Amino acid sequence: MNNRLNRLKFTLDQLNEVYRNLANLLCISQPKMEIYYCLLAEDGSCPLSEICSYMSIPKQTLNSQLRSMEKDGDIKVDYLPNSKKNKAAVLTEKGMKQARATAGLMQKFETKALTSFSQQEVEILFSLLERFTDEMDKQVKSLQDEEI
């Protein structure tokens, strides 16, 4: 069992390293790359709560990165329609160009990598990753329910 766990952890770490390396090659921080990725996936606009969830980071950490991106003219942050509480990040024209040149390239590489798998293999890959994530989440939640 330990060998399988080590292999899983090592493989996930290697994948994260690939993403870090791409961000470094493109001279962009990994958090900024992930924000661009999320915004591109949502056609240029996404609620901040969804970005936090996608990136698994605290709201304060996201806000710090977004302020920098807003200062650079890459995004605008504004309230969602009919809301005085919830905000969304929206790519500017400049930000959209930057997002396509960075996160868009990452998406292109991911798509190309996935084409090396059959459709069935892709479905199995995602199904197993989702199942593993769900099982891990159940374990963590059961620990939260116990007194530590």
C-alpha positions as CSV (number, residue, x, y, z in Angstrom):
1,M,0.0,0.0,0.0
2,N,2.8,2.5,0.9
3,N,4.3,2.1,-2.6
4,R,0.9,3.0,-4.2
5,L,0.5,6.0,-1.9
6,N,4.0,7.2,-2.6
7,R,3.4,6.8,-6.3
8,L,0.2,8.7,-6.1
9,K,1.8,11.6,-4.2
10,F,4.8,11.6,-6.4
11,T,2.7,11.7,-9.6
12,L,0.5,14.5,-8.3
13,D,3.6,16.4,-7.3
14,Q,5.1,15.9,-10.7
15,L,2.0,17.2,-12.4
16,N,2.0,20.3,-10.2
17,E,5.7,20.8,-11.1
18,V,4.8,20.7,-14.8
19,Y,2.3,23.5,-14.2
20,R,4.8,25.5,-12.1
21,N,7.5,25.1,-14.9
22,L,5.1,26.4,-17.5
23,A,4.2,29.4,-15.4
24,N,7.9,30.1,-14.8
25,L,8.7,29.7,-18.6
26,L,6.0,32.2,-19.3
27,C,7.3,34.6,-16.6
28,I,4.0,34.6,-14.7
29,S,3.2,33.6,-11.2
30,Q,1.3,30.3,-10.7
31,P,-1.6,32.0,-8.9
32,K,-2.0,34.6,-11.7
33,M,-1.9,31.7,-14.3
34,E,-4.7,29.9,-12.4
35,I,-6.8,33.1,-12.2
36,Y,-6.4,33.5,-16.0
37,Y,-7.2,29.9,-16.5
38,C,-10.4,30.1,-14.5
39,L,-11.5,33.3,-16.2
40,L,-10.8,31.9,-19.7
41,A,-12.8,28.8,-18.8
42,E,-15.7,31.1,-17.9
43,D,-15.5,33.3,-21.0
44,G,-13.6,36.1,-19.3
45,S,-15.8,36.6,-16.2
46,C,-16.2,34.6,-13.0
47,P,-17.5,35.3,-9.5
48,L,-14.7,35.6,-6.9
49,S,-16.2,32.8,-4.8
50,E,-15.9,30.4,-7.7
51,I,-12.3,31.4,-8.3
52,C,-11.5,30.9,-4.6
53,S,-13.1,27.4,-4.8
54,Y,-11.3,26.5,-8.0
55,M,-7.9,27.6,-6.6
56,S,-8.6,26.3,-3.1
57,I,-7.3,29.5,-1.5
58,P,-8.6,32.0,1.0
59,K,-10.5,35.0,-0.2
60,Q,-7.9,37.4,1.2
61,T,-5.1,35.7,-0.8
62,L,-7.2,35.9,-4.0
63,N,-8.0,39.6,-3.3
64,S,-4.3,40.4,-3.0
65,Q,-3.6,38.9,-6.3
66,L,-6.6,40.5,-8.0
67,R,-5.6,43.9,-6.7
68,S,-2.3,43.5,-8.4
69,M,-3.9,42.3,-11.6
70,E,-6.4,45.2,-11.5
71,K,-3.6,47.7,-11.0
72,D,-1.8,46.3,-14.1
73,G,-5.0,46.7,-16.1
74,D,-5.6,43.0,-16.7
75,I,-8.9,42.7,-14.9
76,K,-11.7,44.7,-13.4
77,V,-13.5,43.6,-10.2
78,D,-17.1,44.7,-9.8
79,Y,-20.3,43.6,-8.1
80,L,-22.4,40.9,-9.8
81,P,-25.7,42.1,-11.3
82,N,-28.4,42.5,-8.7
83,S,-25.9,42.0,-5.8
84,K,-24.4,44.4,-3.3
85,K,-22.2,41.7,-1.8
86,N,-20.8,39.3,-4.4
87,K,-18.2,40.4,-6.9
88,A,-16.8,39.0,-10.1
89,A,-13.4,39.4,-11.8
90,V,-13.7,40.3,-15.5
91,L,-10.8,40.2,-18.0
92,T,-10.0,43.5,-19.8
93,E,-9.0,43.5,-23.4
94,K,-5.3,43.5,-22.2
95,G,-6.0,40.8,-19.7
96,M,-7.7,38.6,-22.3
97,K,-4.6,38.8,-24.5
98,Q,-2.4,37.9,-21.6
99,A,-4.7,35.1,-20.5
100,R,-4.8,33.6,-24.0
101,A,-1.0,33.8,-24.2
102,T,-0.5,32.0,-20.9
103,A,-3.5,30.0,-19.6
104,G,-4.6,29.5,-23.2
105,L,-1.3,27.9,-24.0
106,M,-1.7,25.7,-20.9
107,Q,-5.2,24.6,-22.1
108,K,-3.8,23.9,-25.5
109,F,-1.1,21.6,-24.0
110,E,-3.7,19.9,-21.8
111,T,-5.9,19.3,-24.8
112,K,-3.0,17.9,-26.8
113,A,-2.0,15.6,-23.9
114,L,-5.5,14.3,-23.6
115,T,-5.7,13.5,-27.3
116,S,-3.0,10.9,-26.6
117,F,-5.7,8.9,-24.7
118,S,-8.7,7.2,-26.1
119,Q,-12.1,8.7,-25.2
120,Q,-12.6,5.8,-22.9
121,E,-9.3,6.4,-21.2
122,V,-10.1,10.0,-20.7
123,E,-13.4,9.1,-19.1
124,I,-11.7,6.6,-16.8
125,L,-9.0,9.1,-15.8
126,F,-11.5,11.7,-14.8
127,S,-13.9,9.3,-13.2
128,L,-11.1,7.8,-11.0
129,L,-9.7,11.2,-10.1
130,E,-13.2,12.5,-9.1
131,R,-13.8,9.3,-7.1
132,F,-10.5,9.6,-5.3
133,T,-11.2,13.2,-4.5
134,D,-14.6,12.4,-3.2
135,E,-13.2,9.6,-1.0
136,M,-10.5,11.9,0.4
137,D,-13.1,14.6,1.1
138,K,-15.2,12.1,3.0
139,Q,-12.2,11.1,5.1
140,V,-11.4,14.7,5.9
141,K,-15.0,15.5,6.7
142,S,-15.3,12.4,9.0
143,L,-12.2,13.7,10.9
144,Q,-13.9,17.1,11.2
145,D,-16.9,15.4,12.8
146,E,-14.7,13.8,15.4
147,E,-13.1,15.6,18.3
148,I,-9.4,15.9,17.7
